[in-house]
Amino acid sequence: MTALKRRVVTIPGVVAAAIALVLLSPLWLAVALLADAVRLRWRFPIARLLAFATCWAWLETAGVLSAALLWLTGRRGNHERHYALQRWWAANLMSALRMTTGIAVEARSVEVFSPGPVVAFCRHASLADSLVSAWVITSLAHKHPRYVLKRELLGDPCLDVVGNRLPNYFLDRGAADSSTELASLTALSAAMGPDDVAVIFPEGTRASAGKRARAMAKIGERDPERAARLASLRHVLPPRPAGSAALLAGAPDADVVLAWHVGFDGLDTFGGILRHLSHRPRPVVFAARRVPRADVPSGDAFTAWLDNRWIELDEQVDQLLRDTAPQPRSSEGTR
């Protein structure tokens, strides 16, 4: 589908959704509250999710209109203006998420993104991963991200319009010729400056127990030694080294940032989101560490290096999950 055909559908669709959600808010709010109450979900997850959807639709509409204004005023190629728009969009979506769902994010070690350029390898666990990393990189680290994203995300109007005006790459995961896709990743990270961060999610998709089992089975068929090395993974998927290596190839002097988070686990389906919102949200923590480029091997040794870093990242995720787990209520003073 061409960009024009896609946008003729998605942009009017999101504008119509924004208007409808506001006009019909008395109806959907009443129905959602009733549905939640019937299920004894006293945090009203359906109502919260619809409230966030309303904010998202209007922020998408505002973003697309702002992008149209930039185009009309001859600033379609102005990257600084579009990065400012991206920063505004991510920051306001994070505020909307916090206000409607109660989910807030604590970002640790943001300073590791400076100085640039760096290549960031990020954990992929939920539908919110791109948003959280964009907020951290643009609003807190004050950097310009260059994302490797799946092509399916072009269905989001803001990601489609603004994302294609900035140096990002929307990966075709079903491409018959992977060499073309990998060459595009190398080109994406080339000529980065001190304000740039190239971002990839090496797992390739959101982690789940089922996906991890299937990925490990495939690796076991091709490379039993690698499968044995990765057998301890509990929270992340085995990384796919080709895309990460291609991104590094375009920025031979860039350090690597490993980034992970907890608190969004399970937010990969509609049902998972409702279950998550039915209880007081677990604290969301974003953490990262920097690896000097001199410590990152190339060639055949890179796969083992990335695997070992991902094993360490899995351990960091497990530790954070234990640190942020809800504490049982004290029974002191009760009989």
Secondary structure as GFF3:
##gff-version 3
##sequence-region A 1 335
A	DSSP	alpha_helix	3	23	.	.	.	ID=ss1
A	DSSP	alpha_helix	25	38	.	.	.	ID=ss2
A	DSSP	alpha_helix	45	72	.	.	.	ID=ss3
A	DSSP	alpha_helix	79	101	.	.	.	ID=ss4
A	DSSP	beta_strand	105	107	.	.	.	ID=ss5
A	DSSP	three_ten_helix	110	113	.	.	.	ID=ss6
A	DSSP	beta_strand	118	122	.	.	.	ID=ss7
A	DSSP	alpha_helix	129	135	.	.	.	ID=ss8
A	DSSP	pi_helix	136	140	.	.	.	ID=ss9
A	DSSP	beta_strand	144	150	.	.	.	ID=ss10
A	DSSP	three_ten_helix	151	155	.	.	.	ID=ss11
A	DSSP	alpha_helix	157	165	.	.	.	ID=ss12
A	DSSP	beta_strand	169	171	.	.	.	ID=ss13
A	DSSP	alpha_helix	178	189	.	.	.	ID=ss14
A	DSSP	beta_strand	196	200	.	.	.	ID=ss15
A	DSSP	alpha_helix	209	222	.	.	.	ID=ss16
A	DSSP	alpha_helix	224	229	.	.	.	ID=ss17
A	DSSP	alpha_helix	241	249	.	.	.	ID=ss18
A	DSSP	beta_strand	255	262	.	.	.	ID=ss19
A	DSSP	alpha_helix	270	277	.	.	.	ID=ss20
A	DSSP	beta_strand	284	291	.	.	.	ID=ss21
A	DSSP	three_ten_helix	293	295	.	.	.	ID=ss22
A	DSSP	alpha_helix	301	323	.	.	.	ID=ss23
###
